[in-house]
Amino acid sequence: MQLRYVFTELGQSLRRNVSMHLAVILTLFVSLTLVGLGVLLNEQAEKTEQQFGSALEITVFLCRDDDSNNACTGAATDAQKDAILTVLEDSPEVESVRFESQAEAFDRAEDMLGPEQFEGPDAIITEKDMAESYWVTLTDPREADVVTEQVQGLDGVSYVQDLHEITGPLLASIDELTWFSIGVAVFLVIAALLLVGNTVRLAAFARRKEIGIMRLVGASTAYIALPFLLEALVTAVLGVLLAIGALAVFLEFEVIGRLSDRVDFLPWVDWSDFGSVVLIVAVVGPIITVLPTLLLTRKYLKV
């Protein structure tokens, strides 16, 4: 196979249909950026849910020494903890129960606010100041009041916090943004597929005489289709690189540089979460261009 011919044809085709290729690249760039943004938003929702609990959760905080609740005479005993757990596990409105110790609560607070505020003689809070708790996952968030009434008056219970009121609107907003970005991305992906199809058709029409001669001298379909596949791969690579660059700029300057400083109690996505975004964008980009090119060349290269 004469690779010189293949790359010559590739260069000529890119110059001949430069406007069409630019349209494909820009469409890929926008659609892949939105796909990546949807992935980042989904990871942000998971981080927020892990940090604060899902919209289906309530938290039962247990009594501790020097508790602000006058009904608490001291830290909850093991017998009181067992009694509370039994009530929760026997409730039909409860799906699962997870116990959080003082150490786990302290570690979560450090992750949320930063370890510098919990170290040294001027620490704002210590591990002993944290309350043990039961994190209760409900079968239906509307049943939170029922479970709260079941445990609120039990010995050893300080208070019950309904996380649905706190995290529900935030998680709902993130989910709406995620689905919006993915929905717009789907329409743009369809537009990119149509542009790729038109590009292949126009390129095949412009080279119809050359393709006919190559058929007569016995050139294989793979040899004839290779320049078309390389065109699709070049446009995919450029679109992927532009999308990754835009997402990297958004993550560095908007999320890490601004949002994380203004809203520092939220666990924001960072570079450790960026790898999955790059992987998905790098896979989706070539699929959008190379796969339809493989299918369409079988149709348009028949002479």
N, C-alpha and C positions, 0 to 999 in steps of 0.2 A: 504494500500500500504506500503510495507516494504522499508522505505527510506534507511535503512542500505545497502540493496542489490543495490539500485540505485547508491549510492555514491561509493560503492565498485567497481561496474562495471565502473563508471566514472573514478576512479583512475587507474584501470587496463588498460582501453582503452587509457588514456592519456600516460601511460608508454609504452604501446605496440606500439603505433603509434606516438612516440614523434617526429620523424623527419618530418612526414607529418604535424603534428600540428604546429611545428616550421615554416614550410614553409607557412602555412596558416597565422600564426600570423605575420610573416615578410612581406608577401604580403599585408595583411590588413594594417599593419603599414605604408608602403610606399604609398599605394593608398589613405588611409584616410589622411595622411599628405599632399598629393597633393590636395585632395579635400579641406581641411582646408586652404591651401595656396591660392587656387583659390578664396575662400570666402574672405580671408583677402585682396587679390588684388582687388576684386570687391568693397569692402568697401573703400579701398584706392582711387580707381577711383572716387567713389561718394564724398568722402571728398574733393578731389582735384577739382572736378567739382563745388561743392558748394562754395569753397573758391575763385576760379578764374573765374568761368563761364565755360560753355560747349563750345565745338567746334562750336556750332551753334550760339554763341552769339557775339555781338559787344557791346561796351559801349560808350554812348554819354555823355561826360563830359560837364557840364554846366559852364558858366562863374562864377567867384567868385571875391570878392574884391581883389585887387592887383594881378590879374591874369597875368601870364607870356605872354599870348596871347595879342598882341597889339590891336587886334580887339575887345577885351572885354573892355567896359568902366565901368564895375561894375558887381555886382552879377546879375544873370539872374532874370528878373522880372516874376511875375506870368503870365502875358500876353505872354511873350516869351516862358515860359515853356508850356503853353497851345498850342501855335502855333507849337512848336516842337513835342509835343505829338500827335497833330492832323496829322501832316505829317507822323509820324511813324505808327500810327494806320491805316491810309488810304493806306499805301504802301502794295501792294500784296506780296512783298517779306518778310514782317514781320509777324511772327506768334503771338507773344505776347510782351508786354512791361512792365517792372517793374521799378518803381522809387526807387532810393536809396538816402536817406537824408544824411546830413553831419554827424549826430549822428550814423547812421547805417554804414557809410563808416569808421568812426573812430573806432567803435566797431570791424569791420572786420579787420582793421589794427592792433588793439591790439591783436586779436586772432592769427594773422599771425606772428607778430614779438615779442609778449610778452608785457604785460602791464607795465613792469618796465621801458621801453623806452618812455612811454607816461605820466609819472607821475613826479611831482615835478617841481622845477624851471628850470631844465635842460632838460625838455622834448623836444624830437626832433621835435615833431609836436603836434598841438592841434586840437580840433574839428573844429575850425574856419578855419583852413588851408585846410580842406578836401573839395572836390568839390562834389556838388550834381550831380547825373547822372541818365541816363536812361539805363537800361540793356535790350537790344533788342535781342529777340530770333528769328532767321531767319528760313524760311522754307527750305532754302538751303544755306549752308555755302559759296557756290560759288557766291552768290548774295551779299556778304558783300560790295563790291565796289559800287554796285548800291545804296544801302541804305546810304553808307557814302557820296556819291555825293549829295543825296537828302537833307541831314541835315547839311553838313559841313559848308555851307555858311550862315546858318540861324542865326539871331540875338539871342544871348544868348548861342551859342554853342562855347565851347573853343576848343575841339578837339575830334576826334572819334578814339577809340582804337579797333582794330580787334583782339579779343581774340583767334580766330581760329589759328592765326600764333603762339601764345604763348602756348596755352593748347593743340592744336591739336596733335602735335607729342608726347607729354607726355602722353595724354590719350590713344592715339593709341598704344603706347608701353605697357602701363599697360593692355589694353584689350588683346593684343597679348599674354602677359605672362599669363593672366587669362585663356584664352582659351587653351593655350598650357598645363598648369598644369591640367586643367579639362580633356583635351583629353587624356593625359597620364594616368590620374587616371581612366578613363573609361576602358582602356585596362587592367590595373592592377586589376580593379574590376572584369572583366571577368575572368582573371587568378585566382583570389581568388574563384570565383564561381566554376570553374572547379576543383580546389584543394579541396574545400568543398565536391563536389560530389564524388571525388575519395576517400576522407577520410571516408565518410559515407559508400561507397560501400565496402572498405577494412574492416572497422570495422564490418559491417554486415556479411561479409564472414567469418571473424575470429570467430564470435559468432554464426554461423549458427546452431550448435548443441544445444546450450543453448536456442536459440530463438525457435527451433522446440519443445524442451521439454516444454518451457513456454506456447507455443501455445496449446500443448496437455493437460496441466493442467488448461487451461482456462484463461490465462493472457490476459489482454486487449492490444490492439495496443498502447494505450497511455502509459501504464506501460512499455512496451517493448521499446518504442521510447524515453522515458524520458532521459535515459543516453546519447543518441545521441544528444538530444536537449541541455542538460547541457554541453556536450563537445563543441558544437557550441557556446554556450553562454560564456563559459570560454575563448575560443580563441578570440571571439569578444571583450570581456572586456579587455583582454591583448593588443589586437591590438589598441583599442580605447585609452587606457591609454598611450601606447607608442607614438601614434600620437599626443595626446594632450600635452604630455611632450615635444616632439620635437618642436611643434608649439609654446609652451610657451617659450622655450629656444630661438627660432628664434626671437620671438617678443621682448623679454627682452634684449637680447644681440646684435642682429643685427639691429632691427628697432629702439627701444627706446634708446639703448646704443650707436649706431654708426650713423645710417642714420639720425636720428632726430637732432643730433649735427652737422653733416656735411652739411646737407641741411635743415637749420632751417626755411626757408620761406615756406616750405610745411607743411600742417596739416597731420601728420602721424597717422596711426592707433595706438591705445593704448589698455590698459586693458579693457577700457569700451566697446570696440568693440569685445573683445575676447569671450564674452558669446554666441553670435550667432554661432561662429565657433565651440565651444564646443558642443552646442546643435545639430548642423548638423552632426558633426562627431559621436556623441553618438547615433544618430538615424540611420545613414547610416551603421555603423559597425554591429550591431545586424541584420539589414535587410539582409546584404550580407551573413551572416552565418546561422541565424536561419530560415529564410524563405525557402531557398533551402533545408535545412535539413528536414523541415516539409514535403516538397513535395517529396523528395527522399526516406524518410523512408517508405512511403506508397508503394513504388516500391520494395525496397531492403529487407524489413522485411516480405515479403510474403513467407511463407515456405509451 
